[in-house]
């Protein structure tokens, strides 16, 4: 019985395993849907990236990395530069939303 309970607890904990790290990066020069698709394609090709969200409206990329994996800021900058864009790691550039920018007006 103890073994059954331990096994059940192990399986339950395994199903709630935390996802990898998340990073938001501002993208300068992204102006159209084609730009966003190109950036998404570049990052999806990276083995460290689990999931990517590109926000054309807010000019940022949100990267979710696989457990134990990560891209360096230098690598992210290189990927974006090779695609024709500039990375911005300033927190202010990635925390705004359309609503927040409208409130400032």
C-alpha positions, 0 to 999 in steps of 0.5 A: 500500500505504501508503495502505491501511495508513493508511486501515485505521489511521484506521478502527481508531482511529475505532472506538475513539473515546472516549465523552463525559464521565460524571457521577454525581449523588446524588438526594434524594427519589427513593423509587420506580420511578416517580420513577426513570422520571420522572428518566430521561425528563427527562434523556433529553430533553436533547440533551447526554445520550447515556445515563442510568442511574438507580439507585433503590437507591443514589439516584443518576443517572449521566449520559453526555454526548455528545462535546464536550457537557455539562450544567452543575451548575446545569442538572442541579440545575434539571432535578431541582428541576423534577421534585421532587428535589434534586441532591447533587454530594457525591462521598460521596453517589454512590460508595456501593453497597448493598454498601458501605453494608452494610459500614458497618453 
